[in-house]
Amino acid sequence: MIVESGVIVFVGLLLIFVKLPRRMALRLLGRPLALDLVVSGLTLLIHWGTFSGVMAATVAGLMTSGPRL
């Protein structure tokens, strides 16, 4: 259940990223470490309060940095 929640959070972040202007998206992709840290931190901040929320945020953060591993 936690992994599925993380996937749902990641898909939501991906859809938000798609809506960004191309210029901003390319700037963000040019700084992969900063992007990973900010996305992981924001999702953790948003989902803080329950163990399953924190684990879902962690999975989403890992999936954000996954293609570059």
Buried (B, 14 or more C-beta within 10 A) or exposed (E): EBEEBBBEBBEEBEEEBEEEEEEEEEEBEEEEEEBBBBBBEBBBEEBEEEEEBBBBBBBBBBBBBEEEE
